[in-house]
């Protein structure tokens, strides 16, 4: 997950959650993962799951949902979520989550509307070392 970066300096009292979804080269496995750090860049938690094959948009949306669930359960109250899928971040920012026909996107809307502050940011993925 080190290929996604938080803001140069996440605001005080905000946690930064970098999420990602990926498909194996032979298209047989899908992984979603995330790492949360505090405003000083210190590791708070991480997750890694293998899921079923689907479109990358839905995979990335599922990664956001799972990250939001874990952040909520950990008691985070202010979360910056970073994702390298520009189309998904645009969908969220433009308010289309509540009317989407994609279950994972509607779930983002439901989690977003809980009693906390969440902001979404598109970040560019950097090529991982050794890939």
C-alpha positions as CSV (number, residue, x, y, z in Angstrom):
1,X,0.0,0.0,0.0
2,X,2.9,2.3,0.1
3,X,2.2,3.3,-3.5
4,X,-0.7,5.5,-2.4
5,X,0.2,8.6,-0.5
6,X,-1.7,10.7,2.1
7,X,-1.9,14.4,1.7
8,X,1.5,16.0,2.3
9,X,0.4,16.5,5.8
10,X,-3.0,15.1,6.8
11,X,-4.9,17.6,9.0
12,X,-4.5,17.2,12.8
13,X,-7.0,14.7,14.2
14,X,-7.7,13.3,10.8
15,X,-6.9,9.7,9.9
16,X,-5.7,8.9,6.3
17,X,-7.0,5.7,4.8
18,X,-5.4,4.6,1.6
19,X,-7.3,1.9,-0.2
20,X,-6.7,-0.1,-3.3
21,X,-8.1,-3.0,-5.3
22,X,-6.2,-5.2,-7.7
23,X,-6.7,-8.1,-10.0
24,X,-4.0,-10.8,-10.4
25,X,-2.1,-11.0,-13.7
26,X,-3.9,-14.3,-14.6
27,X,-7.3,-12.8,-13.7
28,X,-8.1,-15.4,-11.1
29,X,-7.8,-13.5,-7.8
30,X,-8.9,-10.1,-6.6
31,X,-7.5,-8.4,-3.6
32,X,-8.7,-5.3,-1.7
33,X,-6.5,-3.6,0.9
34,X,-6.1,-0.5,2.9
35,X,-3.8,1.2,5.4
36,X,-4.8,3.9,7.9
37,X,-2.3,6.4,9.3
38,X,-2.7,9.3,11.7
39,X,-1.8,12.9,10.9
40,X,1.8,12.2,11.8
41,X,2.0,9.3,9.3
42,X,2.0,6.6,12.0
43,X,0.4,3.3,11.1
44,X,-3.0,2.7,12.8
45,X,-4.4,-0.3,11.1
46,X,-4.5,-2.2,7.8
47,X,-6.6,-4.8,6.0
48,X,-6.2,-7.2,3.1
49,X,-9.0,-9.4,1.7
50,X,-9.4,-11.7,-1.3
51,X,-12.7,-11.2,-3.0
52,X,-14.5,-12.6,-6.1
53,X,-13.8,-11.4,-9.6
54,X,-15.7,-8.3,-10.7
55,X,-15.2,-5.0,-12.6
56,X,-12.4,-2.8,-11.2
57,X,-14.8,0.0,-10.4
58,X,-16.8,-2.3,-8.1
59,X,-13.6,-3.8,-6.7
60,X,-12.3,-0.3,-5.7
61,X,-15.8,0.6,-4.4
62,X,-15.8,-2.5,-2.2
63,X,-12.3,-1.6,-0.9
64,X,-13.6,1.9,0.1
65,X,-16.7,0.3,1.8
66,X,-14.5,-2.2,3.8
67,X,-12.1,0.6,4.8
68,X,-15.0,2.8,5.9
69,X,-16.4,-0.1,8.0
70,X,-13.1,-0.7,9.7
71,X,-12.5,3.0,10.3
72,X,-15.9,3.3,11.9
73,X,-15.4,0.3,14.1
74,X,-12.1,1.7,15.2
75,X,-13.9,4.9,16.3
76,X,-12.3,7.2,13.7
77,X,-14.3,10.5,13.5
78,X,-12.5,12.3,10.7
79,X,-11.2,10.2,7.8
80,X,-9.6,11.2,4.5
81,X,-10.0,8.3,2.0
82,X,-7.5,8.2,-0.8
83,X,-8.1,6.1,-3.9
84,X,-6.4,5.9,-7.3
85,X,-9.7,5.3,-9.2
86,X,-10.5,8.8,-10.6
87,X,-14.0,7.7,-11.9
88,X,-15.0,6.4,-8.6
89,X,-13.8,9.5,-6.7
90,X,-15.7,11.7,-9.2
91,X,-18.9,9.6,-8.7
92,X,-18.6,10.1,-5.0
93,X,-17.8,13.8,-5.0
94,X,-20.5,14.6,-7.5
95,X,-23.2,13.1,-5.3
96,X,-24.1,10.1,-7.5
97,X,-23.7,7.5,-4.7
98,X,-27.3,7.6,-3.5
99,X,-28.7,7.0,-7.0
100,X,-26.2,4.5,-8.3
101,X,-27.4,1.0,-9.4
102,X,-24.1,-0.4,-8.0
103,X,-24.6,-1.8,-4.5
104,X,-21.1,-1.0,-3.4
105,X,-21.4,2.6,-4.4
106,X,-24.7,3.0,-2.5
107,X,-23.0,1.4,0.5
108,X,-20.4,4.2,0.4
109,X,-23.3,6.7,0.6
110,X,-24.7,4.9,3.6
111,X,-21.4,4.9,5.5
112,X,-20.6,8.5,4.5
113,X,-23.9,9.6,6.1
114,X,-23.0,8.3,9.6
115,X,-22.0,10.7,12.4
116,X,-18.4,11.5,11.2
117,X,-16.5,13.5,8.7
118,X,-15.2,11.8,5.6
119,X,-13.5,13.4,2.6
120,X,-12.4,11.6,-0.6
121,X,-9.3,12.3,-2.6
122,X,-8.0,11.0,-5.9
123,X,-4.4,10.1,-5.7
124,X,-2.2,8.9,-8.5
125,X,-0.8,5.4,-8.1
126,X,2.9,5.1,-8.3
127,X,4.5,2.0,-9.8
128,X,5.5,-0.4,-7.0
129,X,9.1,-1.3,-6.6
130,X,9.9,-4.6,-8.4
131,X,6.8,-4.7,-10.5
